[in-house]
Each structure stands twice: as structure tokens, then as C-alpha cells.
Amino acid sequence: MERELVKIVVIGAAVVIWISPAIAQGLPGGFVFLRDIDPSIIQDIRYATSNNFMGRPIAGYGAGECVVKREVGLRLKAVQQELARRNLSLKMFDCYRPARAVADMVAWSRSGRETAAERRYNPAVSKADLFRLGYIATHSGHSTGAALDLTLVDLTAGNSGKFDPVRNYADCTAPVAERAPEGSVDMGTGYDCSDAKGHTAARSITPEQRRWRNTLLAAMTRQGFVNYSKEWWHFSLPGAGGHAYDFPIRSHRN
């Protein structure tokens, strides 16, 4: 009996040791840091920086970390493994989005003013119309941990271009050499481009840009992800979400 009790205690301690990192990092049940699932996936979480349509870090993004539901992370790992055979990689722009970040976006859209930098992301429409036109949602699937914004990186190409906050870049629909660099393949528009050219099936892009979009779409679709037709970069995994969360994104700790 004493031997059996010792075994139970040891096994129990092992379980505690296994789950404690996630608890210590403050993630709700079912959420993981993507880097713990696949550290080879490139991350460029733009809302934790000033390189986004609001021009500043957005509420709730205390760190540039991709946080997702575990099932989503495992599916992304499978996509990455497929792409790696072609010297390609996923690059994450946004993953879980705290509900407070969505509220921050709503407040921004109603501020009544737009800077030239902000207009780069919505050159043809007013930011007050972004919600009405479906480019930003008042209740985002990102807040469930099941929606993602991402692109592709060609690992054989030069990806050294860095964003310069003081440079006057062309808008997100301009040729790739004129718009802000993203260190990724040319999808025809920049990330978060609220324009018809950013629609996944847009006809106003080149055959090469279409090929890259189709490559991303096919790889994600094979793992069950569904694309949002107005944003070539946005995908979600049906059934993996649930209710919206509002925990802030913190730094990953080993």
C-alpha cells in the first residue's frame, strides 16, 4: 500500500510539473503559445508595434506573441511542415486578439481624424466605414483564439527589408517596391489593406501574386482553415473557437 501511495504521489508531481508552465504564463485552458508548438513559424505580430493601421501598439498587446487554441496551433504546424518541403514558411501577423483590442479599434474608427500613415491602409474609403464594409468587426473571431492573419515567406529569397517609421511609403495597393516592406512574398497588397485589391479573389493582381495567394489558400484549406473573402491574409478554424476572451498577451517565458 505504501509503495502504491508513493507511485501516485510521484505521478501526480509529474503532472503538476507538465502543466505548470502554461499556468505560470497565465493562459486560459486550451490556449498555447504557437512557438511552443512550432518555433519555426515566423512571427511578426504587428499590433504589438507601431507598424499597423493605428500607428501605435494596440490595447492588450503587451508582447509580440502568437497565442492560439491548441488545435489551431497543431494544424498550423501541419501546414508549416508541408510548406517547408518547398522552402516556404508561414508568417503570423495576428493570432488571438484580446477583446479590449477590438474595443480600441472601434474607438479609433470613431475619432474623426485620419493621418497620412493611416490612409495607407484604407486608401479608397474612410476609416469610419471600415466596420460597415466588413474590414473590421466589432466582435472578432480572433478573440476566440481560432482566427489568424498570416502570409508566406520564401526562405530562398532576400527578406531583409525593415519598416522605417519615418519613411513616406505608398499605400498598401501600390507595387511591392513602393509600399512598406513586410519580409514576405508579394501577395498584391500589404497586410491589413482595406481595399478591393485585398480581397482574396481580386482580379486586379498579377499572375504571380495570384499564384502566391492560391498557394497559401490551398495549404490552409487542406488543414481545415477557412478564408475570409475580403482579406487574403485572414483564416479561421471552424469549431475551434467559443466565446471571446480578454486576457492580455504577455511575453513567453521558458
C-alpha positions in Angstrom: 0.0 0.0 0.0 2.8 2.4 0.9 4.6 1.6 -2.4 1.4 2.3 -4.4 0.9 5.6 -2.5 4.5 6.7 -3.4 3.8 5.9 -7.1 0.6 8.0 -7.0 2.4 11.0 -5.4 5.3 10.8 -8.0 2.9 10.6 -10.9 0.9 13.5 -9.5 4.0 15.6 -9.2 4.9 14.8 -12.8 1.5 16.0 -13.9 1.9 19.3 -12.0 5.4 19.8 -13.5 4.0 19.3 -17.0 1.1 21.7 -16.7 2.7 24.4 -14.6 4.4 26.4 -17.4 1.1 27.2 -19.1 -0.5 28.1 -15.7 2.5 30.2 -14.8 2.2 32.1 -18.1 -1.4 33.0 -17.4 -3.0 31.3 -20.5 -6.6 30.0 -20.1 -7.2 26.4 -20.7 -6.9 25.3 -24.3 -4.6 28.3 -25.3 -0.9 27.9 -26.1 2.0 30.0 -27.4 2.5 29.0 -31.0 6.2 28.9 -30.5 5.7 26.0 -28.1 4.0 24.1 -30.9 6.3 25.1 -33.8 9.1 27.6 -33.2 9.9 27.5 -36.9 6.8 29.6 -37.8 7.9 33.2 -38.2 6.1 35.8 -36.1 5.6 39.5 -36.8 2.7 40.4 -34.5 2.1 43.9 -35.9 -0.5 45.1 -33.3 2.2 44.9 -30.6 4.2 47.6 -32.6 3.6 50.9 -34.3 3.7 49.3 -37.7 -0.1 48.9 -38.2 -3.1 50.8 -39.3 -3.5 52.6 -36.0 0.2 53.7 -35.9 0.8 52.5 -32.3 0.6 49.4 -30.1 -3.0 48.3 -29.6 -4.5 47.7 -26.2 -3.9 44.2 -24.8 -0.8 43.5 -26.9 1.9 43.5 -24.2 4.2 41.4 -26.3 4.5 40.3 -29.9 3.5 36.7 -29.3 1.2 34.5 -31.3 -1.3 32.8 -28.9 -3.9 30.3 -30.3 -6.1 27.4 -29.3 -4.0 24.2 -29.2 -5.9 22.6 -32.1 -5.2 25.7 -34.2 -1.5 25.5 -33.3 -1.3 21.8 -34.3 -3.0 22.5 -37.6 -0.6 25.3 -38.3 2.3 23.0 -37.5 1.0 20.6 -40.2 0.7 23.5 -42.7 4.3 24.5 -41.9 5.6 21.0 -42.4 4.0 20.9 -45.8 5.4 24.3 -46.8 8.9 23.6 -45.5 9.3 21.0 -48.3 9.0 23.9 -50.7 11.4 26.2 -48.8 8.4 28.3 -47.6 7.3 29.4 -44.2 4.2 30.8 -42.6 4.5 34.3 -41.1 2.0 35.3 -38.4 0.7 38.9 -38.3 -2.0 38.4 -35.7 -3.5 35.4 -33.7 -5.5 35.7 -30.5 -6.7 39.3 -30.1 -7.9 40.5 -26.7 -11.5 41.9 -26.7 -10.0 45.2 -25.3 -8.0 45.5 -28.6 -11.2 45.2 -30.6 -12.7 48.0 -28.4 -9.6 50.1 -29.0 -10.1 49.7 -32.8 -13.7 50.7 -32.5 -12.7 53.9 -30.6 -10.0 54.6 -33.2 -12.5 54.4 -36.1 -14.8 57.0 -34.4 -12.1 59.5 -33.6 -13.0 61.7 -36.6 -9.4 62.2 -37.8 -7.0 60.3 -40.1 -3.3 60.7 -40.6 -1.5 60.1 -43.9 0.1 56.9 -42.4 -3.4 55.6 -41.5 -4.6 56.3 -45.0 -2.0 53.9 -46.4 -4.1 51.0 -45.2 -7.5 52.3 -46.5 -6.7 54.5 -49.5 -10.2 54.3 -51.0 -12.5 54.5 -48.0 -12.9 56.5 -44.8 -11.9 54.7 -41.6 -15.4 55.4 -40.3 -16.7 53.0 -43.0 -14.3 50.1 -42.2 -16.8 48.3 -39.9 -19.8 48.8 -42.2 -17.8 47.4 -45.1 -16.6 44.3 -43.2 -12.9 45.1 -42.9 -13.0 45.3 -39.1 -15.5 43.6 -36.8 -17.0 44.8 -33.5 -16.9 41.2 -32.3 -13.8 39.5 -33.7 -13.2 35.7 -34.2 -9.6 36.5 -33.2 -10.7 36.9 -29.6 -11.7 33.2 -29.5 -8.3 32.1 -30.4 -9.4 30.4 -33.6 -8.7 33.2 -36.2 -5.4 34.2 -37.7 -3.8 36.7 -40.0 -0.8 35.4 -41.9 1.2 35.3 -45.1 4.0 33.3 -46.7 7.8 33.8 -46.7 10.0 32.4 -49.4 13.1 31.2 -47.4 15.3 31.3 -50.5 14.6 35.0 -51.2 16.0 38.1 -49.5 13.7 39.1 -46.7 15.8 41.8 -45.1 13.6 44.8 -45.7 12.7 46.6 -42.5 9.9 49.0 -41.8 11.1 52.6 -41.4 8.6 54.6 -39.3 9.7 58.0 -40.7 9.6 57.0 -44.4 6.7 58.1 -46.6 5.6 54.8 -48.1 3.0 54.4 -50.9 -0.4 53.0 -49.9 -1.0 49.3 -49.5 -2.2 48.7 -53.1 1.0 50.1 -54.7 3.7 47.9 -56.3 5.7 46.0 -53.7 8.8 48.1 -54.1 6.9 51.3 -53.1 4.8 50.1 -50.2 6.0 49.3 -46.6 8.2 46.1 -46.6 6.9 43.0 -44.9 9.7 40.5 -45.4 7.3 38.1 -47.3 6.2 37.2 -50.7 4.2 39.7 -52.8 0.5 39.0 -52.4 -0.5 42.0 -54.4 -1.2 44.2 -51.3 0.2 44.8 -47.9 -1.3 43.3 -44.8 -4.5 44.9 -43.4 -5.2 46.6 -46.8 -8.8 47.6 -46.6 -9.3 47.7 -50.4 -11.0 45.6 -53.1 -7.5 44.6 -54.2 -7.0 42.9 -50.9 -10.0 40.6 -51.5 -8.7 37.0 -51.9 -10.2 36.6 -55.4 -9.4 40.1 -56.6 -8.8 40.3 -60.4 -6.5 43.3 -60.2 -3.4 41.4 -59.3 -0.6 39.7 -61.4 -0.5 36.0 -62.2 2.5 35.7 -59.8 0.6 37.3 -57.0 -2.4 35.1 -57.7 -0.1 32.0 -57.5 1.1 33.0 -54.0 -2.4 33.6 -52.8 -3.5 30.3 -54.1 -0.5 28.6 -52.5 -1.4 30.0 -49.1 -5.1 29.3 -49.6 -4.6 25.7 -50.7 -2.2 24.9 -47.8 -4.5 26.3 -45.2 -7.6 24.7 -46.7 -6.1 21.3 -46.6 -5.9 21.6 -42.8 -9.5 22.7 -42.4 -9.0 26.5 -42.3 -11.5 28.8 -44.0 -10.5 32.1 -45.6 -12.4 35.4 -45.3 -13.1 36.6 -48.8 -12.3 40.3 -48.2 -8.9 39.6 -46.7 -6.4 37.2 -48.4 -4.5 37.0 -45.0 -7.4 36.1 -42.7 -8.2 32.4 -41.9 -10.2 30.7 -39.1 -10.7 27.2 -38.0 -14.5 26.3 -37.6 -15.4 24.8 -34.3 -12.2 25.6 -32.6 -13.3 28.9 -31.1 -16.0 29.5 -28.5 -16.6 32.7 -26.5 -14.4 35.7 -26.7 -11.5 36.3 -24.2 -9.9 39.5 -23.0 -6.7 38.3 -21.3 -3.7 40.4 -22.3 -0.9 39.0 -24.4 2.3 38.7 -22.3 5.8 37.7 -23.1 6.6 34.0 -23.5 8.6 32.6 -20.6 10.6 29.4 -20.8 
